[in-house]
Amino acid sequence: MASLPPPHNDDPAQKPSAVASDQVPLCVDLDGTLISSDLLHESVFALLGDRPLRAFALPGWLKQGKAALKHRIAQEADLDAASLPYRAEVLDWLREQKAAGRPLVLATASHEKYAQAVADHLGLFDQVIGSDATHNRRSASKVEAIRERVGEVFDYAGDSDADLPLVDACRRIVLVEPTVALAQAAEAAGKVERVFEGRGRDLAGKERPSRGRALIKLLRPHQWAKNALLFVPLIVGHQLGDPGLLLAAFLGFLAFSAAASSVYIVNDLVDIESDRQHPRKRKRPLAAGNVKIPVAVAATGGLLAGAVVLGLAAGGPAFLAWLLVYLVLTTAYSFVLKRRLLIDVLVLAWLYTHRMMAGGVAVDIPLSPWLIAFSSFVFLSLAFVKRYTELKRASLKNQSTNARRGYRTEDLPLIGNVGPSAGMAATLVLALYIQSDLAQMLYRRPDALWALLPLFLVWILRVWFLAFRGELNEDPIAFAIGDKMSYACLVAVGVVMVLAT
């Protein structure tokens, strides 16, 4: 393919004439052009996030046609136009066109409800064309609607293969990160006015990351550290030197990591809207529009398949059963349980303990009741930390509640008491274990284990001090991964265990 005209240039001295000499209306596509996402995909997951059982209704709506599907979804799901992932460079250029008097029309296959909300928010468009209950304004149908509204002569800005009929219909075309087929057709027709190539910039002015980097970030590999809990049975069972058991635990670690990433993606899909209201989570790949929703769905399927294969290799059907229970619980948490008062923290705490017990299944080393009780209290305390920091941030914004959660800001004092108390309960369990017959049997120098108490107390109380001060990341595990003091405590624990053994 011959080279296309140069991409958008931010240097005013090197820009071509900003506006054509005549004032032909410019019809602008929304999905993939004005924003880096697709509102049909977003609205589907916005609906499922609030009403998961609507998943069973979607096929029936689709049988009535794409227009009917979009209309039914629009009736039940709202989207915040202000938080959508707009392409900053396209918006800047459109503002130039508007200032020079060029008529702008928002022409999209998205439902007219969402299109109008976008137009109202931006204040750039003179007219809005969108799908309704009977018309899916895509491809040829979009051409027909544009001609009815603005006449036979118009320019167009688009990005996808669905815009191919617009190439023949329009006078000139503006390409925004176009598909190969659209770029070739536009060039062959000699109608290209301008090309916006590459990933572009977000509204903060930052260049969007590459697709590969964005996809890796979507998987949240830093969260895989939580799955190191599968190695705990090997450690407490003093079997780290067994290569066969170590391999089984490692395969289990990979299986849980793949499964966890798939659930994180599902969680991000249903939380796109709320994530965009969050100062940190709005940078997640789906919320920022750096990963397409269909790509995320496909990645979820691939990760689940990989998790099943790895799970069977790690510990056979028994381990796979524990993995599937984990998937069911985490999926239920993403859609329903995380909005249930107290149930959410109990499920979060159990999911951590569940990892350790699954690791025991993989290496055939059952966990002692002492370890299960200790870990349950520790992770319950950390789950309350997570909710405490979320609520504290909401209170600083004068919000009475946290989005998609069952807590209110007046719950802060109670959570601030119950959470540390769970940590103290874990300390008591640890002290009782050190005096137990089991500890006396497993360790040559069990008295050395008493050094674990101050180490654990320093760590858990420091976490809560930072939470009270508002200095803690919402995820305490992610905080610990990047915290030097946490690493120092972990090394000290390792030394104590070696001395006791």
N, C-alpha and C positions, 0 to 999 in steps of 0.2 A: 504494500500500500504506500502510495506517495505520502510525503510528510504533510501533516495538517498545519493550519495556521498556528502561530505561536500562542502559548497559553497566556492566561491573565498575568499581567505585569503590574506590580504595585508602584512602580516608579512613574509619577505623573509625567516626567519629561519624556518617557519612552512610550506612553500610551498612544494608540491610534485615536482617531476622533471618537469621542465617547458616544455620540448619538448620530443616527442617520439623519440626513438632511430633511427627509420627510418624517412624518410622525405616524408610521404604520404601527398598529397595536402589537405589543409583544405579549404572547401567551406563554405563561411560565408553568411548567410541570412542578408538582410538589414533591412526591416521593422520589428520592434519589437525586433530585435536582436542587430544590430549595432546601430540603433537609437531607441528611445522609441516611435516613431510615425510611420505613414504609408504614403508613398509618393503619393499613389493614392488619398487618402483623401485630403492630403495637396494640391495637384495639382488641384483638383476639385475646392476648395475654392479660390486658387490663381487665377484660371481662372474666377470664378464668381465675385471676387473682382474687376477685371478690366473690365469684360464684363458680367454684370448680365444677359443679355438676352440669353446668352449661356445656361442658365438653361433649356431652351426649346429645345435645340439641343441635350442635354445629353441622353435622352431616345432613340433617333434615333441612336446615336452612339453606345449605349449599345446593341441595337438590332443586330448590325453587329458583336457583340462578344466583350468579355472583352479586347482582344488584340487590336482590332480596337479602342475601347474607349480610352485606355491608349495612343495609338499612336496619336489620334486626339488631346487629351488634351496636350500631350507633344509638339505638333507642335505649340500650342498657348500660353502655360504657362511656365514660367521659375521659377526655384527654386534656392535659394542660398545655395549651398552645404556647405559652410563654417559656416552657422548659424544653421544647423540642430541640433536637440537635441540628440547628440551622448551619448552613455553609456560610461562613462569614464573608468569604471573598465574593460569593454570588450576591449576598445581600448588599454589600457595599456597591457593587456594580449596578444593581437594580435601583438603589437610591440615587445614583448618578442619572440613570435614565429617567426616573420620576422627576428629579429636579429640572431636567432639561425639557420636560413636557411630554415625554413619550407615554402613551396610554399603556397601562399594565393590566393584564388579565390573569388571574390564577385559574389555570385549567388543569384539573386533576381527576384521576379515577377514584380518589378517596371520597368518602361520603361528604355531601355538601355541608353537613353539620360541622365536621372537623375543618373543612376548607374555609368556611366562613369564620370560624374561630381564629384560624391562622391569619386570615385577611384582616380581621378586626384588631388582632394583636400587633401586626406589622404596620398597618396603616399605609400600605403601598399600592394596593390594587383597586382599580376602578370597577372591576366586575369579578364575579366568582362563578366558576363552572365546576360542578362536582356531581358525583353519582347520587341517585335518589332511589326510591323503592322499585322503580321499573327500568331505569337506564344505568348501565355500568359504563361510565364515560372513559372508556379506554380505546386506544387505537382509532378505528374508523368511526366509532361512536363519538369520540372526542372531536374528531374533525367535523362531524356533522353539527355538534353543539357549538363549536367555535364559529362556524360559518353562519349559524342562525343568530348568534349574538353580535359578532363584529364584522361579518361580511367575508368576502372571498379572499381579500388580501390581508395577510397577517404574518408576523414572524413568530418563531417558536423557540423555547428553550427546553431541552429534554436530555435524557441520559440512556434510555433502555431500548431494547428491541421492540417493545410495545409502541415506541414512537416512530417506527419506520413509516407508517402511513402519513405521518405528519411531514416527513421529508418531501413527499410529492405535493402535499397540499399547501405548505407554507411558502412564503417568498424567500426568507432566509432563516437559518437555524443557528442557535447557540448551543454548543455541546458542553455538558458538564460531566466530566469523568465518564465519557460515553463507552458503550460496549463496542467491540470491534465492528459488528455488523452495522450499527448505526453510524459510526464514524466513516466507514467505507461508503455507505449509501449517500451520506451528506456530502462527502468529498466528490463522489462521482457526479452528483447533481450540481456541483459548483455553487452550493448555497450556504456554505459555512461563513457565519459572521464572526464568531468568536469561539474559543475553546478554553474551558477551564479543566486542566489536566491535573492528575495526581490526587492525593487524598484531601487537599485543601486545608483550611484552618477552621477551628471552632470559634465560638463567640468570644472566648478569652484571648483570641489572637494566636493560639498555639497551633503549630502544625500537627495534623492528625498522624498517629503512629502508623507504621506499615501494617498490613493485614496480619502478617506472621506474628509480629510483636503483640498486636491487639488480641489475637487468638490465644497466645500463651498466657497473657494477663487474664483472659477470661477463665482459664482453667484454675487460676489461683494456686499455682504450685507451692507458694509459701505456706498454704494451709495444710499441705501434705505432712508437715512436721507433726501434726496431731496424731497421725497414724503410726508414729513411732511407738505409740502405746502398745502396738501388737508385739513389740519385742520385750515388754515388761515380764511376761511369764518366763522367758529365757533367762532374764536377769535374776529374778527372785528365785528361780529354780536352779541357778548356778549351772546353766547349760549353754552358755554363750560360745563355748569352745567346740560344740558339735556342729560340723559343717552341714550335715543333712538338715538338722533342725533350723539352723540359721538360714538356709536357702528357703525352707518352707515359710519361715516368718517373713523373709524378704518378698516372696511372691504374694503373701497375704497383704503385706504393706502396699505393693503395687496395685493389687485388686481393690483395696479400700480407697487408695488414692484416685484411681480411675472412677470408682463409684462416687466418691465425694465430689470430684470435679463435675460429674454429670448432674449431681444434685445442686451444686452451686450455680450451674448454668440455668437450671429450672428455676431456682430461687431468684436469679437475676431477671429472668424472663417475666415472672409474675410481679416483680418489684420494680420494674423500670420506672414507673410513675413516681413512686415514693423515693427511689434512689436519686432521682433528679432534684429532689427538694433537700437533699443532704449535702453538706459542704464537701465531704470526702467521697461518698458513694456515687455522686454524680459523675465522677471521673471513670467509673467502671465502663468497660468496652461497650456493653449494650446500652446503658444509659446515655453514654456520650455519642452513640451512633457509629462507633468505630468497628463494630462487628455486625453484620446483617443478621436479622433474626433467623432466616432459614439456615444460615451457616451454623448458628448456635444450636438449632434443633438437630441438624445432621451430626454435629459434634457430640451431642448428648447420646444419640443412638450408637455411635462408634465407641464411645467410652463405656457405655453399658455392656456392649458385646465383649469388649476387652476385659472388663471387670469379671464377667462370668467365666471366661476362659482362664484367666489368672486365678480366680477363686477355686476352680476345680483342680488346677495344678498345685495350688498351695495346700489344700487339705481335703480334697474330694467333696462329696455331697454334704457332709456335715458342716464343713467350713462355708460352703456355698449357701447353706441355709442361714447361717449367721449373717452372711453378707446380704442376703435378700431381706432379712429382717431389718438390717440397717437401712437399706434402700427404702423400704416401706415406711419406716419411722421418719426418716429425713424428708421424704416426699410429703408425708402427712403433716410434718412440721412446717414445710414451706407453704402449703396451701391452707392449712386449718389451725394446727396446734399452736403456732407461734402467736396467735391472737387470743389464746385462752389463758386467763390469769392463773399463775402458779403451775399449770400443766406444762407450759412452755419451758420453764426452768428445770422442772423435773425431767422432761424429755431430753433437754440439752445435757444435763448431768449424766443421765443414763447412757446417752450415746457415747460418751467418753469411756465409761466403764465397759460398755458393750464392746468397744474396740479391744480392750485388754482381754476380755473373756474369749473373743474370737481368736485372738492370738494364742490363747491357751489351747483352743481346739486345733489350731493349725499344727502346733508342736506337741500336742497330747500332754500338756502340763496344766492341770486344773488349778484355778486360783483359790487361795484360801479365803474363808469368810472375812478374815481380818483385812486383807487387801481390798476386797470388794467394799467393805464398810468404809475404810479409809478413803478410797478413791471416790466413793459416792458423795461423801461430805465435802471433799476438796472441790469436786467439779460442780456441786450445788452452789458452793460459795462463789466460784468463778462465773457461773451462770447468772447469779444475782449481781455480780459486778458488771456484767454486760448490760443488764437492764438498768442498773443504777446510772451508768454513764450515759445511756440513751436518754433517760428521763432528765438527767441533769442538763444535758444539752437542750432538750425541749424547754425546760424551765427558763434557761437563759434567753430563749427566743420568745418568752411569754406565751408558750403553747401549753394548753392544759393537759394534753395527752401526747403520746408518741404514736406516729402513724403506723397503722396495722399491728398494734400491740394492745394488750388488755390492761395497761397500767396508766395511772394518772400521776401528775406531779406531786399530789399530796401523799402519794405512797412512798416518796423518797425517804422520810425518816424511818419507816418500817423496814424497807429494804436495806437501809444502812445499818439496821440492827440485826436483822435475820442473816444477812450475808456473812458478816464477820463471825457470827455465832456458829454458822456451819463450819467455818474454818477452824474455830476453836474445838468443835466436836471432832474434827478430823485429827487434831493434835492429841486429844484424849484417847482416841482409838489407837493412835500410834504408840502412845505411852503404855497402854494396856497390852499391846502386842509385844513390845520389847520385854515385858515381864512374863509372857506366856511360855508354855512348854514348847510350842512350835519354834519360837525364836531361839530358845536354848538348844534345840536340837539342830537347827540349820546353821547356826553361826558358832565359830570357835570362841569368839570374844563378844558375846551379845551385849555386854556393858558398853562397848564402844558405840552401839546404836543410839545411846542417849544423846549423843551429839547431833542427831538428826532433828531433835525437837527445836532447839534454838534456830537452826538453819531454816526449818519450815516456817516457824513463827515469824522470823524476820521477813521471809519472802511474802507470805500471805498477808501479813499486816501492812507491809509496804505497798502491795497492790491496792489495798483498801484506802490507805492514806492518799495515794495518788488519785484514786477515784473521787474521794471527798474533795480534793483540791481542783478537780476538773482537768487533771493532767494525763489521764489515762486514755489510751486508744480504746474504742468500744469493744474490741475483741482482746481479752487479756492474754490469750494464747499467742496471738500475733504480736502483742506487746512484748511478751516474754522472749519471743524469738529474736527481737532486736534490742533487748535490754542487757547491758553488761553485767548488772548486779545479778540478774537471773542466771546468767552463764556462770558467774562466780559461785553462786549457791549450788548449781548443778555439779560443778567440779568438786566442790567441798563434799557434797553428798556421795559422789563416786569414791572419793578418798576414804570416807567413813565406812562405806560398804566393803571396800577392799581390806581395810584394817580389821573389820569385824569378821570377815570371812577367813 
